[in-house]
Amino acid sequence: MENKIFTLLGFAQKSGNLITGENTCEIYLKRKQLILLIVSEDASENTVKKMVGHSKKYNVPLYQFASREELSIAIGKANRAVIGIKDRGFAKKITELLEQLDISAIK
């Protein structure tokens, strides 16, 4: 299940439907261009708090999943703790897989 999520994240990256980094994700949230947010399980408390606030403000579901290293390897970019998904299809499938792993959106 996790491998499917990592594969989908890689495909989203290659197709230009994935955004990384707190600041970049914040910009895309303000433009209403993100459908899903993922924060690594080892992200700093400050990063998590900040992204939870953005998630609520812009009504975009936020999940905490995998380590920073695992996410970085999946998308081929170093040291990424925050990921945003722009495409509805990718977001829907990733959300379904996360829910199957009993990972719920952070409220």
TORKOL-4160 file (C-alpha; in steps of 0.2 Angstrom, whole numbers, padded with zeros to 4 digits, m for minus):
107
<pt num="1" X="0000" Y="0000" Z="0000"/>
<pt num="2" X="0014" Y="0012" Z="0005"/>
<pt num="3" X="0023" Y="0008" Z="m0011"/>
<pt num="4" X="0008" Y="0012" Z="m0021"/>
<pt num="5" X="0008" Y="0029" Z="m0013"/>
<pt num="6" X="0026" Y="0032" Z="m0016"/>
<pt num="7" X="0024" Y="0027" Z="m0034"/>
<pt num="8" X="0009" Y="0039" Z="m0036"/>
<pt num="9" X="0019" Y="0053" Z="m0028"/>
<pt num="10" X="0033" Y="0050" Z="m0041"/>
<pt num="11" X="0021" Y="0050" Z="m0055"/>
<pt num="12" X="0013" Y="0066" Z="m0049"/>
<pt num="13" X="0031" Y="0074" Z="m0048"/>
<pt num="14" X="0035" Y="0069" Z="m0065"/>
<pt num="15" X="0019" Y="0075" Z="m0072"/>
<pt num="16" X="0020" Y="0092" Z="m0064"/>
<pt num="17" X="0006" Y="0089" Z="m0052"/>
<pt num="18" X="0016" Y="0090" Z="m0036"/>
<pt num="19" X="0023" Y="0105" Z="m0026"/>
<pt num="20" X="0035" Y="0104" Z="m0012"/>
<pt num="21" X="0040" Y="0115" Z="0002"/>
<pt num="22" X="0031" Y="0125" Z="0015"/>
<pt num="23" X="0032" Y="0142" Z="0006"/>
<pt num="24" X="0028" Y="0135" Z="m0011"/>
<pt num="25" X="0013" Y="0125" Z="m0005"/>
<pt num="26" X="0007" Y="0141" Z="0004"/>
<pt num="27" X="0008" Y="0151" Z="m0012"/>
<pt num="28" X="m0002" Y="0137" Z="m0022"/>
<pt num="29" X="m0015" Y="0136" Z="m0007"/>
<pt num="30" X="m0018" Y="0154" Z="m0009"/>
<pt num="31" X="m0021" Y="0152" Z="m0027"/>
<pt num="32" X="m0033" Y="0138" Z="m0023"/>
<pt num="33" X="m0022" Y="0126" Z="m0034"/>
<pt num="34" X="m0019" Y="0112" Z="m0021"/>
<pt num="35" X="m0031" Y="0098" Z="m0017"/>
<pt num="36" X="m0021" Y="0088" Z="m0005"/>
<pt num="37" X="m0007" Y="0091" Z="0008"/>
<pt num="38" X="0005" Y="0078" Z="0015"/>
<pt num="39" X="0017" Y="0082" Z="0029"/>
<pt num="40" X="0031" Y="0070" Z="0034"/>
<pt num="41" X="0029" Y="0061" Z="0051"/>
<pt num="42" X="0046" Y="0068" Z="0056"/>
<pt num="43" X="0042" Y="0086" Z="0051"/>
<pt num="44" X="0045" Y="0099" Z="0065"/>
<pt num="45" X="0031" Y="0103" Z="0076"/>
<pt num="46" X="0031" Y="0121" Z="0069"/>
<pt num="47" X="0029" Y="0115" Z="0051"/>
<pt num="48" X="0015" Y="0103" Z="0056"/>
<pt num="49" X="0006" Y="0117" Z="0066"/>
<pt num="50" X="0008" Y="0130" Z="0051"/>
<pt num="51" X="0002" Y="0117" Z="0038"/>
<pt num="52" X="m0013" Y="0112" Z="0049"/>
<pt num="53" X="m0018" Y="0131" Z="0050"/>
<pt num="54" X="m0016" Y="0132" Z="0031"/>
<pt num="55" X="m0026" Y="0116" Z="0028"/>
<pt num="56" X="m0040" Y="0123" Z="0039"/>
<pt num="57" X="m0040" Y="0140" Z="0031"/>
<pt num="58" X="m0040" Y="0134" Z="0013"/>
<pt num="59" X="m0051" Y="0118" Z="0016"/>
<pt num="60" X="m0038" Y="0106" Z="0009"/>
<pt num="61" X="m0036" Y="0089" Z="0018"/>
<pt num="62" X="m0019" Y="0086" Z="0027"/>
<pt num="63" X="m0011" Y="0069" Z="0030"/>
<pt num="64" X="0004" Y="0065" Z="0040"/>
<pt num="65" X="0013" Y="0051" Z="0031"/>
<pt num="66" X="0030" Y="0043" Z="0029"/>
<pt num="67" X="0047" Y="0050" Z="0034"/>
<pt num="68" X="0055" Y="0065" Z="0026"/>
<pt num="69" X="0068" Y="0053" Z="0018"/>
<pt num="70" X="0055" Y="0042" Z="0011"/>
<pt num="71" X="0045" Y="0056" Z="0003"/>
<pt num="72" X="0061" Y="0063" Z="m0004"/>
<pt num="73" X="0066" Y="0047" Z="m0012"/>
<pt num="74" X="0049" Y="0045" Z="m0019"/>
<pt num="75" X="0049" Y="0061" Z="m0028"/>
<pt num="76" X="0067" Y="0062" Z="m0032"/>
<pt num="77" X="0071" Y="0078" Z="m0022"/>
<pt num="78" X="0081" Y="0080" Z="m0006"/>
<pt num="79" X="0074" Y="0084" Z="0011"/>
<pt num="80" X="0056" Y="0087" Z="0007"/>
<pt num="81" X="0044" Y="0087" Z="0022"/>
<pt num="82" X="0029" Y="0096" Z="0014"/>
<pt num="83" X="0020" Y="0090" Z="m0002"/>
<pt num="84" X="0005" Y="0097" Z="m0011"/>
<pt num="85" X="m0005" Y="0088" Z="m0025"/>
<pt num="86" X="m0013" Y="0099" Z="m0038"/>
<pt num="87" X="m0022" Y="0085" Z="m0048"/>
<pt num="88" X="m0039" Y="0078" Z="m0042"/>
<pt num="89" X="m0035" Y="0061" Z="m0049"/>
<pt num="90" X="m0019" Y="0059" Z="m0040"/>
<pt num="91" X="m0026" Y="0067" Z="m0024"/>
<pt num="92" X="m0041" Y="0055" Z="m0024"/>
<pt num="93" X="m0031" Y="0039" Z="m0026"/>
<pt num="94" X="m0018" Y="0044" Z="m0013"/>
<pt num="95" X="m0032" Y="0049" Z="m0001"/>
<pt num="96" X="m0040" Y="0032" Z="m0004"/>
<pt num="97" X="m0024" Y="0023" Z="m0001"/>
<pt num="98" X="m0020" Y="0033" Z="0015"/>
<pt num="99" X="m0037" Y="0029" Z="0022"/>
<pt num="100" X="m0034" Y="0010" Z="0019"/>
<pt num="101" X="m0019" Y="0012" Z="0029"/>
<pt num="102" X="m0030" Y="0019" Z="0043"/>
<pt num="103" X="m0022" Y="0036" Z="0041"/>
<pt num="104" X="m0035" Y="0050" Z="0044"/>
<pt num="105" X="m0034" Y="0068" Z="0038"/>
<pt num="106" X="m0028" Y="0080" Z="0052"/>
<pt num="107" X="m0043" Y="0091" Z="0058"/>
